[in-house]
Amino acid sequence: MNHRVPHENLIMAFTGMHRMRNIARSLLGRQGFPTPLGNVTPEPHRSAENEERRKIWETVQPYTMVPEPAIDFLIDQVITLLTSRVSGVLVECGVWRGGSSMAMLLAQQAAFGRVERPVYMLDSFQGLPPVTAKDGPLASKWQQGADPENFLDNCRAVREEVDHALARMGFVPGDYTIVEGWFDQTVPRLAEDISPNSIALLRLDGDWYDSTRCCLDTLMPLVSEGGVVIIDDYYAWDGCARAVHDYLSSHDVAYRIRSLPQWYGAYFIKKAARDRFDVL
Ligand SMILES: C[S@@+](CC[C@H](N)C(=O)[O-])C[C@H]1O[C@@H](n2cnc3c(N)ncnc32)[C@H](O)[C@@H]1O
């Protein structure tokens, strides 16, 4: 869940940084984001990409609470991972109305003319589970209805509406698989189903500690070396940040936590060890 904007005084501080980043990006082309391979030289199809990006955003906006810069980042990652042949499927845990997963499908279609890697879409379709103490006081207040405008029926979505929207966009089962149920039940089954194949991109958007931790514990072993893990709620909720820190420290790995543009989430690249000085 990323519909909350940063605190006002942070916005003022970030506006300057954002402007600088935009200037840098317009000078460098779309090379602003570190990728598993460092700064990848733009492919020829990228000049036509801005128009495609805008179309993708307009298509998915009604189905997502994720803001445009984070969708833009997701599109970049999908195209880069596939272009650089990082193996595996694409997985989103916590799809709500499906907009982010739809962006992963549309990005493939726009860049490669077809869906090359299926997208697995996991959700309870019953909204968020109850918060626990690890999720922190803000999450607890939110779930008690302190922010009615953004409560969105506790993030409940209707699965049939997701199916219909995907069909209207022209996607067929096989392009995507919807996995309905609570993560503690569905994620271990998914891991069995897709193993020994791997995951190229894992997008976690389940908000709470338990939801995030369960996905990391079970799915991280399947993420390819060089694969990308996006954690939508890292800045939004204490429990999500805790889950990421607990997972990384308990597995003694050195993945760097990186921020999405405008702090709309975080991500890391699965890489056993830093092996070059010239690539971040
Ligand atoms: C913030 S919404 C996801 C937003 C979505 N990715 C988008 O593009 O707008 C969080 C979703 O995670 C799901 N969720 C959270 N914890 C879950 C769990 N333990 N099992 C299944 N679904 C869960 C909720 O049902 C909800 O639809």
The ligand as a MOL file (V3000), in Angstrom:
LIG
                    3D

  0  0  0     0  0            999 V3000
M  V30 BEGIN CTAB
M  V30 COUNTS 27 29 0 0 0
M  V30 BEGIN ATOM
M  V30 1 C -1.8570 -2.6460 -0.5620 0
M  V30 2 S -2.7300 -3.9060 -1.2840 0 CHG=1
M  V30 3 C -1.8190 -4.3010 -2.7570 0
M  V30 4 C -1.8110 -3.1760 -3.7810 0
M  V30 5 C -1.5150 -3.6330 -5.1910 0
M  V30 6 N -0.2480 -4.2720 -5.3290 0
M  V30 7 C -1.6480 -2.4990 -6.1790 0
M  V30 8 O -1.0200 -2.5660 -7.2560 0
M  V30 9 O -2.3820 -1.5570 -5.9240 0 CHG=-1
M  V30 10 C -2.3130 -5.2450 -0.2240 0
M  V30 11 C -2.9510 -6.5490 -0.6340 0
M  V30 12 O -2.2570 -7.5840 0.0690 0
M  V30 13 C -3.1650 -8.6050 0.3890 0
M  V30 14 N -2.5870 -9.3470 1.5270 0
M  V30 15 C -1.8870 -8.8510 2.5760 0
M  V30 16 N -1.4850 -9.8190 3.4040 0
M  V30 17 C -1.9100 -10.9770 2.8590 0
M  V30 18 C -1.7770 -12.3490 3.2520 0
M  V30 19 N -1.1430 -12.6970 4.3680 0
M  V30 20 N -2.3100 -13.2850 2.4490 0
M  V30 21 C -2.9670 -12.9170 1.3080 0
M  V30 22 N -3.1450 -11.6460 0.8970 0
M  V30 23 C -2.6110 -10.6770 1.6610 0
M  V30 24 C -4.4740 -7.8660 0.6930 0
M  V30 25 O -5.5900 -8.6780 0.4710 0
M  V30 26 C -4.4170 -6.6680 -0.2770 0
M  V30 27 O -5.1560 -6.9110 -1.4510 0
M  V30 END ATOM
M  V30 BEGIN BOND
M  V30 1 1 1 2
M  V30 2 1 2 3
M  V30 3 1 2 10
M  V30 4 1 3 4
M  V30 5 1 4 5
M  V30 6 1 5 6
M  V30 7 1 5 7
M  V30 8 2 7 8
M  V30 9 1 7 9
M  V30 10 1 10 11
M  V30 11 1 11 12
M  V30 12 1 11 26
M  V30 13 1 12 13
M  V30 14 1 13 14
M  V30 15 1 13 24
M  V30 16 1 14 15
M  V30 17 1 14 23
M  V30 18 2 15 16
M  V30 19 1 16 17
M  V30 20 1 17 18
M  V30 21 2 17 23
M  V30 22 1 18 19
M  V30 23 2 18 20
M  V30 24 1 20 21
M  V30 25 2 21 22
M  V30 26 1 22 23
M  V30 27 1 24 25
M  V30 28 1 24 26
M  V30 29 1 26 27
M  V30 END BOND
M  V30 END CTAB
M  END
